[in-house]
Amino acid sequence: MKNGVYGILKARLLINDDAIKSWRFIVFLIALAIIMIANTQRFEQKIFKIAELSNQVKELRSEFVDRRSELMKLKMESTVSEKMVERKVFPSTVPPTKIKVKKAVEDKNFFQKLWQ
């Protein structure tokens, strides 16, 4: 056991006759570690992008609600009448009346009566 740990500390694993197998494995482990680090970094970048986009969505939604409430306020009859008073246009005192249009009665010929 003592020679095994001492051999690892002295790096005899890398200078023995079978060192090529060890070097291949070490290079494989290093490449695997680099791939894992790169993958983790891409994952974190996507997480940050998602958080940024969700904040933008919240801001845009609140802006939409504000604009919609402003529009509703501007569409109210009282607001419109106040704006029109400035231009000296006043609301009518006579209520509107309903206009009914009667269709002219057409004389139907025999075939039109038949298919009706």
Steps between C-alpha positions, in 0.01 A plus 500: 500500500781736590679436168170550310430844649867596482508388133199717419659799672825449309296468173651164412171428326598748229859384441468121503510286187118491485481878525333542160182333626504726804554812290211408271270458798618829653444687171155340477417617853623853425292516179197372689549763772529778239178384331319489834618851592393638160163331527442641848591849383254482207230377739559793736493748210161363396372531857609865513338567161174341616501712817565816296219419257254425779580839656438665163167320470395625845597858411316487167192349662487775762547764228216341304269514802590866559432593138173309498378681813597835344308409186192401701514831683530692172206313348263591782215729403581753770860537378388538140238761593761698700732502198216612275403786733846646437416503128153641575316185394228413749300180544154490350205577726260310276526126539556296186208334330494162337447494126319198360530418133221294356573276207284541197274202443591326180247325289615143475439308187390141486851347505618708795195395703558142402864491622437690819 
